[in-house]
């Protein structure tokens, strides 16, 4: 990766060498979002595939740039930023209080009419 990106420390978004990676990565992210969306009961709670694919690509570029500039022993700082970045993304996906509140309301509504 360092060889392919040699001399590109300033602006990763303009690199033509990443075009194939970008399209494949975005398709991968979209497939993950689609899989997650299948478990959603309402359209309002489904994630926007294009938005999250672009956000995922931006995250990957951030991580690549951080890696390229990391001068810590054994790329220890890169390891930390990857872990924190991935944990943050999973928190975004797992944080569904509105969805849980809606499910509770739906259950209570059904109970009120079937009791």
Order of alpha helices (4+ residues) and beta strands (2+ residues): alpha-alpha-alpha-alpha
